[in-house]
Structures are given as C-alpha cells and as structure tokens.
C-alpha cells in the first residue's frame, strides 16, 4: 500500500512539473542592434583588399556569452562558434575563396541582442578580349 501511494505521489509530482515547463512563457525574440553596437558587445567587419577574405573584430563585456554564426542563404549553418564568457576581444578571418557565389548571413548574437550582416558573394566572368589595331595612311 505504501508503494502504491509513493508511486501515485511521484507520478502526480512529475506530471505537475512537466505541465509547468510546457506552459512556461515563450522566449522573446532577440532585438537587432543598429550601427554594429549592442549593449554588451560590438562588432566591426571589413574586406581585405584584393582578396576573398573578410576580417571580423568583436569586443564584448566580460561575463557575456556571444555566438558567431555564418549561414547560407537557405539558413544552413556553415560555421558556428561560441565565445567564452571570460573572453573580451575576438578576431576571425573569414575566407570565402572556396565558397560558391550567393548570399550569406553573418549573425553575431548575445543573450538578448544580435547583429546581422548580409554578405553577397559574386564573381564576374573574366574573358579575354581580342582587339585589333588598324592604321590607315
């Protein structure tokens, strides 16, 4: 009899905990920062001249967790990196030389905010142009 009461009590308790977890408040979407500056971190990005490389520089407050993601145009995660809470500065070279032409998204997100950068990668066709110079007297 005692085992039956314990089993019923344990089942009721776990059911109550599960119900409470399911009905918890929804997670608020992260707000997008402007001018590459958020409350807890800021980022800068520039292309290295005459290359297919971009430099990403990031400063953040100690104790904040930041995630850097590179996504394809259909949302597939190509690169995902978590910065530790103890790190305050971060730099990364993103090499696009072996990537296909298309649109990419660089997302830098903290707990409540994010910075989104759109990257368009395209290469022009290089063709040899034949020219003939004719002179007339």
N, C-alpha and C positions, 0 to 999 in steps of 0.2 A: 504494500500500500504506500509506504514512504517513497519507494522508487517511482511509482506512478505519479505521485504529487510532484516530485522533483522534476520528472520529465515534462509534465504539463507546464510547470512554472518556467522551466528553461526554454521551452518552445514559445510560450507567450512572451517572454522577455526578448528572445531573438526576433520574433515577429514584430514587436514594438520598435526595436532598434532598426530593423530593415525598413519598416514603413516610414520612420522618421527620416532616414537617409534618402529615400526615394522622393519624399515631399519637400526636400530642402530647397531653399531659394535658388533660382537659376544663376549661373555665373554671368556677371556683367561683361559685355564685350570690351576689349581694350580700346581706349581712345587713341586716335592717331595724332602724333605730335607735329607741330609746324616748325619750319626752319631748322630741322635736324636737331632740335633741342627739346628734351623732356625734363621732367622734374629731377629724375635720378640718373639720367645718362644723356650723352650727346654724341653724335657721330659725324664724321666727315669722310667723303669719298671722292677720289679723283682718278682719272685715267693717266697711266704712264705714257708719255709721248712716244708715238710711232710703235706702239706695242699693243697687244690684245690683253693687257693686264690692268686691273684696277686695284688701287690701294684703299683699304678700309681702315680708318682710325676711329677708336672708340674710347671715351672716358666715362667712367661711371663711379657712383658713390660706393664706398666700401660697405659690404653687407647686403648689397642688392644683387639679385641673380638676373642675368641677361642671356638671351638666346639669340644666336645669329643663324638665319636660315636662308638658303638660296633655293628658290622654287622655279620650276619650269612654268611655261605659260598655261599648262593644264593642271598645275597645283602639285606636281610630283616633287618631293623633297630631294634635291641634289646634294646639298651639304647642310649639316646640322651641327652646331657647336654650342655647348653650354659653357658660359664663363663662370668661374668660381666666385663666391661672394667676397673672397679676400683680394681678388684682383681689381685694380682701379684703372689700368690702361691696357689697351689691346690693339694690336695691329695685324692685318692679314692681307696678303696679296692674293687676289682672285684672278686666276689665269683662264681666259676664255679662248685660248688659241685652238683647243681641240673640241670646242663646243659648236653645235650646229647653229645656223642662223635662226633667229626667232626672238621672242620676248621672254625676259626673265624677271623675277621679282626677288629683291633682297629685303628680307624682313628682320628687323632688329627689335626685339620685344623684351620688356621687363614684366613686372607683376601686373601693372595697371595700364601701361602705355606701350606704344610701338611706333617705329619709324618704318615706312615702306618706301623703297626706291625701285622704280621701274627701269630696267635695262633693256635696250633694243640692240641686238647684235645682228649686224648685216654686213655682207662683204660685196663689193662691187665686182662685176666681171672685168677681168683685165684682158684686153685684146690688143693684139699687135696691129698697128695701123700702118698700112703701106702708103707712102707718099712718093710721088714722082715730081721732080722739079724740071720744068721745061723752060728753056730760054729761047727767045726769038730775037733775031737781029733785024 
